[in-house]
Amino acid sequence: FGSAGKPLPCAGDPWIEIAELHVAMQRHLRAAAAVLLWLCVVGDDCVEQIEESEVQALNTQLLQQKLQLARQSDLEAPAVPPGERFSLPLARAYAALSQAAFCGVDEALRNWTCEACHAVGFSLAPGSTRLVRQAELGEADSTFIFAARLRYLDGQPRLWPSARASEPLRRKQQDCWGHCGSRGGYCDWCGVGNACCRQGEAGDPAECFNASGFSGAEQHECVQVQSPVPKVPVQHEHEDCWIYCGKAGGFCDWCGGGNACCKFGYDADPVECRGAANASAHRDHHVCTAVAPTVPPASAKDFGCVLSIRGSKTFTNALHDAFFWSDELPHEDCEGCQVFDGFWRVWSGIESKVERVLIDNGCIPGTPQGTILITGHSLGAAVATLAMYMLQLRGYSVGLSYNFASPRIGNDAFHDVFAKVFNRSVSVYRITRARDPVVHVPPLPIYHHVGSEAYFHGNTPDAVVVCMGSEDPECADRYSLLETIIFGYDHCKSELATEKIPGLGLCQCIV
């Protein structure tokens, strides 16, 4: 029903339905934000007092929108190739990797064996585990990412296509800034393995240093880069870099692309700080320093890297969860794309550090190790979705990944472009469960899920419904937000988790 109480036309202009729904949803937007903040921070039961008539009217409107989206998905969904079909064993491997991120900076992760990964044919390359962290809103260690290089086991089938090969330079000397996500560095718009750089730009990453083919124009342009990635002179040498580098040691662009912020003898610093030059001269604070290679070189069986992004754990995580306004995605080829502000802030705050860790781990666009797998739970799943999109633009081959209990990320425009950028039938599988309320926020129709969905009823371990559409009433959309807000305990539970503590599901460390 519309805002005037009249039935909406079933066969009318869909934008009329969206406008009417937008009016109805505005009344509940603040309440939904409060609910999500409560879920992330408190985790106790609550009851939202809403008049029954409003609930019924809003549910009717949401159902109409869901059915329309489902009909569109049925018409547009192509046949799914065998290699892209949902796999329960592979979902368990991704669940294990997601739980690894929940450990935070735990040194035990460096020797962790992913048994669920072995069960489907791949492993974590020895000596390649990286623990990446960053501050949010001044709170140290709010963002945490587990990273490692991936290796196929002998005699096992290849689960993902080979990474995209390096390409000749395209669009030589053309302005690439808007097409490359408004950042310098590797960019597939310039051809996989080439970069968008500005001559002499100190803020560009290491691959832009000594790049060739500049026109001399004062803009970022498509150029060829050296292989291997060159070392960049240290900037701000001997200066205290702790605040400027996100209250975390490790790679930091403020110190110059490929250099790091390290403190001598500080065990919490990541592996790139071990044996770093010049750090020993400053024992009382972190300083900018050059780093030495710390990861063994890739083998022929290594095919890429994995990134696992931790879900909501700190108060600032919860604040980011509750930022319901949108940001315009800084990508010129995603016209009209809006994404959730809180999730975008998390990714943009750690993006450059993650890209440097990938390069240092031997995972470089245009090489045989250029495949990237990305996963996460809750907030981590949302940030993982943005990471998938942005790293694909960098020239990586982002493989079909699985994430868990993801909120909605962006608007319809982002949904449409995301579905095309990976050149496959299924961009990502979102794992949902029972009446988890988090997968229903931010609300329809302002935001829209991406990818396909695997929905677990929560009754039996293998009872799963696979929905190829992104908003399907056969999966989690069988419930509205208002029907799920008191079921916060479904958010962490999972039939796929490795449980050390019963009941915590995916929200616990795996080691």
N, C-alpha and C positions, 0 to 999 in steps of 0.2 A: 504494500500500500504506500502511496505517496504521502508527502507532508501534509496534504489537505485531507487525508483519509480516503482518497479515491483510489480504485485499483490502478496499478501501472499497466500499460498496454503490453501484452506478452510479445507481440510481433512488432513493437514500435522501435524507434531509434534507441539503441543501447545507451547512448549518451544521456538520454532522458532518465533512464534507470539509474545511471551513475550519479547524476546530479541529485536525484531524490535520495539515494542512499547516502550521499555525502552529507546532506542536511541532517538525516537521522543519526549518522555516526558521530557528528560533531558533539552531540549531547553526551556521548559516552567516551569520548577520546581521553579526557583527563582521568576518568575512572579506570580506563584500561591501562594507562601509564602507571597509575598507582598500584594496580594489581601486579603488573610485571615487576615493579620495584620491590614489592612485598615478597614475591616469589623468589627473587634473587638474593635478598638479604635476610628475610625472616624465616621463610619456609614453613610457617605454621598455617593451620586452617583459618579461613575467614568466610564470612557470608556477606555478599553484596546485596543490599536491600534495593530491589528495583521492582516497580509495579508490574504485576503479571501482564497487564495489557500492553505495556511497552515491550516486554520480552517477546510476547507473541507477535507483535507487529514487526519488530526488528528481525526476528527469526524468519518470518515470511519473506521479507525483502532480501535477506542474505541468501535464502534458499533459491529465490528467483535468479539472483546473480550467479550462484554456483552452478545451477542447471544450465544457464546460458554458456558459461565458460566450459562446462563439461561437454556440451554439444559441439562447441567450436573445436575443442581438443580432439574429439572423436573424428571430426571431419578432416583435421589437419595432421593427425599423428600418422607417420609412416610405419611400415613394418620394421620391427626391431631386429637387427642382425644378431646372430648367435653370440658374438663377443660382447654385445652390449646388454644382454639380458641379465636381470637381477640374479645374483648368486649369493646364497646364504653363507657358504664358507668365506667368500670374499668380504661380505658384510662383517663377519666376525673378525677378520683381519683388520679392517678399518676401525672396528670398535676397540680393538686392543691398542692400535696406534693413537686413537683419540684418548684413551685412558692414560697413555704415556704422558700426554701433555698435562694431565691433571696432577702429575707428580711435582711439577715445578722444577726448581733447580735442585735436583736430587742426583748426586754423583752415581748412584746405583744404576741410573739409566744408561750410563756409558757402557755397561757390560750386560745390558738387558738383551735377552733373546726373545724375539717375537714368534712364539710357537704357532700362533694362528696364521702368521705370514708364511711360515714354513709349510703349513698344511696346504696352501694354495700355490706354492712354488717359488717364493722369493724370500730374501732375508735382508737384514740391515748390514751393510758392509762394515767390517771391523775397523774401529778407529775413526769412524766418520760421524759419530753422534755429536750433535751441537745443541746447546741449551741457550736459546735466545730470549732475552728479556728486555723490557722497556718500562719506563714510568708512564703513568696516565694522570693528568691533572695534579702533578706533584707527588703522587703516591708511587714509590718505587716498586718494581716487580709486578705491576698490575697486569701487563701483557706478558705472556709466556708462550713460546713456540718451541716444540721439539722438532728437530731436523736431523736427517740422516740420509746417506746415499743408499741406493737400493741395488740389489744384486739378484739375478735369477739363479736358482739352484740348478745343478747339473741334471739334464734329462727332463726338465719340466717345460711345459708349453709357455709361450710368450703371451701374457695376459693383455698387454697393451701394444698398440702399433708402434713401430719405430719412431723415434723423434724426427721432427722436420729437419731436413738437411740444410746446410748453409746455402744461401742464395746470392747471386750477384747483386751488387748495389742497385737499388731502385730509387727513382725520384731524386737523383743526385742533385745536391745543393738546394733542394726545395725546402721551404719552411715546414718543419715537421712537428712543431711544438704541440699544437692542438690535436694532431693525429696520434701522438705518442703519449697521451695522458698527462700533458703539461709537465713533463719531467724529461731530463736528459737521460741518455743511456740506451741500451739495446732496445730495438723497436722493429717489429715485423713490417710496419708500413714502409720502412726503408729497405726491406728484404731481410729475411731471417739471418741473424748473425751480424747484421750491420746496426748502426746506432744513429740516434738523433743527438747532436752535440753542437755546442757553440764554441768557437775558437777562443781559448783563453778563459773559459768560464770555470772559476774555481769551484763552484758548487756542483758541477757535473761529476758523475761517478768515474771510476778508474778507467773503464773501457774507452772513455773519451780522450784520455791523455795520450798524446801522440797519434791521434786518429789522422787519417789522410783524406784529402779531397775537399778541404774548406775553400769557399769562394771569397772569404774575407768579409762577407756581409755580417751585420750585427744582429744575427738571429740564429736560432737552432736550425740546423740543416742536416740532411741525410749524408753520412760519411762512412767510410770503411774504417774498421778498427783492427788493431794488431792482435795476434794470437801468439802466445798467451797474453792475457790481460796485463798491461804494463804496471809497474809500480809508480806511485805518485809521490812527489816530495811531501814530507810531513808539514802540515800547516799548524799554526799555534803551538809550535814545539815548546815543551817545558811548561805550558800553561795548564792550569787546573781545568779539566774538561768535564768533570762529573755532571754538573748542571746542564751544560750544553749538549751532552750526549745522553740525555734521558735518564739520569741517575742510574746508569748501568755501564759496566765495563764492556769492552768489545768493539767491533767495527763501528765507526762513527764518521759521517761525512764532514763534520766540523773539523776533523783532524786531517781532511783530505781523503778523497776516494781510495778505499782499500787500506787505510791506516786505522788505528784503534786507540781507544781510551783505556789505559791500563794503570794499575798500581802494583808496585813490586811486592811480591809475597802475599797478595790478596787472593785467597783460595776461591772466593766466589766469582772471580773473573772467568770468562770463557776461555776455551783452549787457544784462541788466537793471541791471547796475552801471555802465554807461556813462552818464555825466552824472548819476549819483545825487547827491541833495542831501546836504550835510554831510560827505561822505566826504573832501573835499579838506582839511578841518581836521585829519584824523588820517592822517598819511602813513606811520606805522610799524606800524599794525595794522588789522585789519578792524573796522568799527563798524556798528551798525544804522542804516539810513538809508531814507528814502523813495525811491521810484524813479519815473522818468518813462516814458511809453509809448515802446517801442523797436521795435515790430513794426508794419509797415504794416497798415491796416485790411483786413478780409476783403472779397473781391469776391464777386459773385453766383455765380462759378464755383467758389469755395472751398467744400468740403463737409465738412471735418473736419480731423483731425490724425493723424499716425502717431507711435507710440512704438516704438523699436527698442532692446532691452535687451541689453547685452553679456554674453557667456558667461564662463565661468571663465577668469581671466587672472592673478589675484593669489593669494597664499597664503591670504588670508582668504576668497576665493571658494571655494577648495578645502575649507576648514574648514566653511563653510556647506553645501557639497555632502555632507559626511560626517556631518552631524547627522541621525541616523536617527529620532530620537524625534518625536512628533507634538504639534502644538498644536491646541487647539479653535478653530475658525474663529469670530471674534467677530461672528457674525451670527445673530440669534435665529431667523430663518426657515430656517436650514440646520441642522436638528436632527441632532445626532450627528456633524456634519462635523468630521473631523480632517484637518489638512494638515501636510506635512513642515516641521519646525521651521526648518531652515536657509533654505529658500526664503521662508517667511513673514517671517523677520527682515529679509531683504533688502528685500522690498516694503514692509513697514510702516515701515522706516527712511527711505524716500524718497517715500512716498505723498503726503504733504502738499505737498512741493516739486513733484512732477510735476503734481498737480492745479492748483497755482498757475501753472505754466508753460503748461498747456493754456488756462487762462482768459486769461492774458496774450497768448496767441497767437490769441485770438478763438474758441476752441473751448469752448463753454459749453453745458451741458445745456439742452434746450428751444429751441435755436436751429438755423438751417439748417446751422451748422458743428458740430453736436453728434455727428457720427460719428467714432469712434476706431478705427484699425487698430493692432494690436499684434503684434510679432514678436520673435524672439530665437533664439539657438542655445544648447543645453546648459542651463547654469544660467539663462541669459537666457530660454530658452523656458519653463522652469519658472516663473520670476518673471512672465513675460508672461501665463501662464495665470491666475495669481492676479490680476494686474492686470486682465485681461478681466472676471473675475467682479466685482471690487470696483468698477470704473468703470461697469459696467452698473448696479450698485446706486445709483450716484451720479446716474443719469438720463441718462448718455451712451448712444448707440446703438453698441455695440461690433460692428463689422462682421465678417463671416466672414474670419478671418485664417489664416495659415499659419505654423507655427513648426517648428523644426528640432532633431532629436536630443534631444527633451525626456525627462527622467526622469519617473517617476510622481510625482504631486503629492499626492494625498490618498486617503482611504478610499472605500468603496462609497457612503456617504451623500453625500460631496462629489461623486462621479461622477454620482449620480442628479440632484442639484439643479442642477449645472452644465449638464446636458443640457437642462434645462427653462427656464433663466433667459433665454435669448436668443430664444426663440420662433421657432425655425427647425429644420430637419431636421439640419443639420450645424452644430455649435457652433464647431469649429475643425478644421483639417487638421494633423495631426502628420506631418512628413516624417521618415522613417526610412531607414536604408541598411544593407544587408549584415549583418555581424555586430557592429555597434556595440554594445558592452556597456552603455553609459550608459542606453539606453532600457529596460533590464531591471532597473533599480534605481530606488528601493527595491523589494524583491521582492514578487511576489504571495504570498499573497492579502491581505497587510496593506495594501498600497497598490494603486491601480487607475488606469490611464490614463483620460483623458477624450477626447471628440471622436472623429473619424474619422482614418484613417491612410492615407498614401500611401507605399508601400514600394518603394525602388529596390534591385534586385538587385546593382548595382555592376558589371554586365557591359557593358551598352550604355546610352548616355545617356538613351534614352527608354523603357527597360524598367521600367515602374512598375506595381505592383499596388495598387488602391484598395480598402480595406476599410472598410466603413461602421461596423463595430463598433469599440469601443475596445481590445479584447483579442481578436485574431483570429489563429489559427495559420496563416492564409494570408499574413500579413504578418510583421513582425519577431518575433512570438511563435512562429514556426516553430523558433526557437532558444531555449534557456533561458540564464540568466545563466552557468551553468557551461560552456556551449558557446561562450561569446563572450569570456571574460575575457582571452584573449591577443590579441584583435583590436582593441586600442585605436586603431590607426591608421585604423580605419573611422569614427572619431568625427567627424573634421573633413572627410573627403573628401565631395565632393558633385558630382553631375552638373549642379547648378544654379548653382554658384559662378562668380564672375568671378575668375579666378586671375591674380594678378600674379606670384606665386611658385608654380611647379608643386608639387602635392602638399599644400599647406596648405589647400586647399578653402575652407570657410567661415570658418576661423580666421585670417583675414588682412584687413587694411584694404583697402577697395575703391578708395581714392584714392591 
